[in-house]
Amino acid sequence: MSIKILFIGDIVGSPGRAAVKTLLPAIRKREDIDVVIANAENSAGGSGITARTARDLFQSGCDVLTSGDHVWRRPEIVELLHRDANVLRPANFPKMTPGKGSVVFRSEMGPKVGVVCLLGRVFIDALVESPFKVVVDEIKALKAETPVVIVDIHAEATSEKVALGWFLDGEVSAVLGTHTHIQTADEIILPKGTAYITDAGMTGPYNSVIGRNKEKIIERFVTGMPTRFELGTEDVQLHGVILEVDEKTGKALAIKRVREKVPGVIRDEDAKDIDSQ
């Protein structure tokens, strides 16, 4: 028996949340999805997670939320991580850090799915342990409950993501990259049964520079001066991948990319929260 898992790439601000709210119910029904995992580290104003953005995404149909290097941007995340086990910070932060980096999710009468959130170290400014070292113990704990384990590797360097995919081939159901906001076309099932993609893409405005107002980003590159990084609002899309996994063995049977558009323009409700950079 197989199960189907939808993984949604980096959700950016209110446009990204609106895309999930608008598109997810139909995708979930059409594709007969059992579990939805989403990277939400940019869901609040384009940087960080709040209780409100997490609630919005759970109400829209997400089951587990992963994060990355911006997880600590909003102070209230600490309370949220203590309160909700289905909101994850990267597992390779120090053990005394609030929250957890993995969880076994089970929907009502549904399959158990283990989820691990990791943060890369190459070109990432964060004091974290090697994801290659930490992930071994995380997987061991999850596989005591379920053979189905999904890894979100939130990393800048393609090489680090690819290496982790090969390192975990046959040990987990999927290794899925996030952080760079551009969906790659390298989805594959590796020889020992692990599905892999370097980046699942972004859920947010594509008439932009990785989610931000393109004119402001171009101004920054041309002048070298700080600018206000506002979110884009046009061509809002949901990107991710759908996995089919053998429930008994945990081996991936299929992986396919998802790219769906939201009609019209979505107003950015979080504009006041955008940071100047």
Residue pairs with C-beta under 8 A, 6 or more apart in sequence:
1 246
1 247
1 248
2 244
2 245
2 246
2 247
2 253
3 34
3 35
3 111
3 113
3 148
3 244
3 245
3 247
4 31
4 32
4 33
4 34
4 35
4 242
4 243
4 244
4 245
5 33
5 34
5 35
5 36
5 37
5 113
5 148
5 150
5 174
5 242
5 243
5 245
6 24
6 27
6 28
6 31
6 33
6 35
6 36
6 37
6 240
6 241
6 242
6 243
6 258
7 36
7 37
7 38
7 150
7 152
7 174
7 176
7 200
7 240
7 241
7 242
7 243
8 20
8 24
8 36
8 37
8 38
8 39
8 62
8 200
8 203
8 238
8 239
8 240
9 39
9 178
9 181
9 183
9 199
9 200
9 201
9 202
9 203
9 239
9 240
10 16
10 39
10 41
10 42
10 68
10 178
10 179
10 181
10 200
10 201
10 202
10 203
10 204
10 211
11 17
11 19
11 20
11 38
11 39
11 40
11 42
11 43
11 57
11 203
11 204
12 42
12 43
12 46
12 181
12 202
12 203
12 204
12 205
12 211
12 231
13 42
13 43
13 44
13 45
13 46
13 204
13 211
13 231
13 268
13 270
14 45
14 231
14 266
14 267
14 268
14 269
14 270
15 204
15 205
15 231
15 232
15 233
15 236
15 266
15 268
16 42
16 43
16 202
16 203
16 204
16 211
16 236
17 43
17 53
17 56
17 57
17 60
18 236
18 262
18 266
19 203
19 204
19 236
19 237
19 238
19 262
19 266
20 38
20 57
20 60
20 61
20 62
20 203
20 238
21 56
21 59
21 60
22 262
23 238
23 260
23 262
24 36
24 60
24 61
24 62
24 238
25 60
25 61
27 33
27 238
27 258
27 260
28 36
28 61
31 242
33 242
34 107
34 110
34 111
34 113
35 63
35 64
35 105
35 107
35 110
35 111
35 113
36 61
36 62
36 63
36 64
37 62
37 63
37 64
37 65
37 66
37 113
37 115
37 150
37 152
38 57
38 62
38 64
38 65
38 66
38 203
38 240
39 65
39 66
39 67
39 68
39 152
39 154
39 178
39 200
40 49
40 53
40 54
40 57
40 62
40 65
40 66
40 67
40 87
41 47
41 48
41 49
41 66
41 67
41 68
41 69
41 70
41 71
41 154
42 48
42 70
42 204
42 211
43 49
43 50
43 53
43 54
43 56
43 57
43 65
44 50
44 52
44 53
44 73
44 74
44 270
44 273
45 231
45 270
45 271
45 272
45 273
45 274
45 275
46 211
46 212
46 229
46 231
46 270
46 273
46 274
46 275
47 70
47 73
47 274
47 275
48 70
48 71
48 72
48 73
48 74
48 77
49 65
49 67
49 71
49 74
49 77
49 80
49 87
50 74
50 76
50 77
50 80
51 76
51 79
51 80
54 65
54 80
54 84
54 87
57 65
58 65
58 86
63 86
63 105
63 107
64 86
64 88
64 103
64 105
64 113
64 115
65 86
65 87
65 88
66 88
66 115
66 117
66 152
66 154
66 178
67 87
67 88
67 89
67 90
67 117
67 154
68 90
68 117
68 119
68 154
68 178
68 179
69 90
69 119
69 124
69 125
69 126
69 154
69 179
71 77
71 89
71 90
77 89
77 98
77 99
78 98
78 99
80 87
81 87
81 89
81 98
81 99
81 100
82 98
82 99
85 100
85 103
86 103
86 105
87 99
88 99
88 100
88 101
88 102
88 103
88 115
88 116
88 117
89 97
89 98
89 99
89 100
89 101
89 117
90 101
90 117
90 118
90 119
90 126
90 128
90 131
90 154
91 100
91 101
91 102
91 116
91 117
91 118
91 131
91 134
91 135
91 138
92 101
92 118
92 119
92 128
92 129
92 130
92 131
92 133
92 134
92 135
93 101
93 119
93 126
93 128
93 129
94 127
94 129
101 116
101 117
101 118
101 134
101 138
102 114
102 115
102 116
102 117
102 138
102 141
102 142
103 114
103 115
104 112
104 113
104 114
104 115
104 142
104 145
104 146
105 112
105 113
105 114
105 115
106 112
106 113
111 146
111 148
111 247
112 145
112 146
112 148
113 146
113 148
113 149
113 150
114 139
114 142
114 143
114 145
114 146
114 148
114 149
114 150
115 149
115 150
115 151
115 152
116 135
116 138
116 139
116 142
116 149
116 150
116 151
116 152
116 172
117 152
117 154
118 131
118 134
118 135
118 151
118 152
118 153
118 154
118 155
118 164
119 126
119 128
119 131
119 154
119 155
120 131
120 153
120 154
120 155
120 156
120 157
120 160
120 161
120 179
121 128
121 130
121 131
121 155
121 160
122 155
122 156
122 157
122 159
122 160
123 156
123 157
124 155
124 156
131 153
131 155
131 160
131 164
132 163
132 164
132 167
135 151
135 164
135 168
139 149
139 168
139 171
139 172
142 149
143 149
143 250
146 250
147 173
147 247
147 248
147 249
147 250
148 173
148 245
148 247
148 250
149 171
149 172
149 173
149 250
150 172
150 173
150 174
150 176
150 243
151 164
151 168
151 172
151 174
151 175
151 176
152 176
152 178
153 160
153 161
153 164
153 175
153 176
153 177
153 178
154 177
154 178
154 179
155 161
155 164
155 177
155 178
155 179
156 179
156 180
158 198
161 175
161 177
161 198
161 199
162 196
162 198
164 175
165 175
165 190
165 194
165 196
166 190
168 175
168 194
169 190
169 191
169 192
169 193
169 194
169 196
170 190
170 191
170 192
170 193
170 194
171 194
172 194
172 250
173 193
173 194
173 195
173 243
173 245
173 250
173 251
173 252
174 194
174 195
174 196
174 243
174 245
174 252
174 255
175 194
175 195
175 196
176 195
176 196
176 197
176 200
176 241
177 184
177 197
177 198
177 199
177 200
178 199
178 200
179 199
180 199
180 210
181 199
181 201
181 202
181 204
181 210
181 211
182 199
182 201
182 202
182 210
183 197
183 199
183 200
183 201
183 202
183 239
183 257
183 259
184 197
184 198
184 199
184 201
185 257
186 196
186 197
186 198
187 195
187 196
187 197
187 241
187 255
187 256
187 257
188 195
188 196
188 197
188 255
189 195
189 196
189 252
189 253
189 254
189 255
190 196
193 249
193 250
193 251
193 252
194 251
194 252
195 241
195 243
195 245
195 252
195 254
195 255
196 255
197 241
197 255
197 257
200 239
200 240
200 241
201 239
201 240
201 257
201 259
202 210
202 211
202 237
202 239
203 237
203 238
203 239
203 240
204 211
204 231
204 232
204 236
204 237
205 211
205 231
205 232
205 233
205 234
205 235
205 236
205 266
206 232
206 234
206 235
206 236
206 237
207 214
207 232
207 234
207 235
208 214
208 231
208 232
208 234
208 235
209 217
209 218
211 231
211 232
212 229
212 230
212 231
212 232
213 229
213 230
213 231
213 232
214 232
216 227
216 228
216 229
216 230
217 227
217 229
219 225
219 227
220 226
220 227
220 229
220 277
226 276
226 277
227 276
227 277
228 274
228 276
229 274
229 275
229 276
229 277
230 268
230 271
230 274
231 268
231 270
231 271
231 274
232 268
233 265
233 266
233 267
233 268
234 265
235 261
236 261
236 262
236 265
236 266
237 259
237 260
237 261
237 262
238 258
238 259
238 260
238 262
239 257
239 258
239 259
240 257
240 258
241 255
241 256
241 257
241 258
242 254
242 255
242 256
242 258
243 252
243 254
243 255
244 252
244 253
244 254
244 255
245 251
245 252
245 253
246 252
246 253
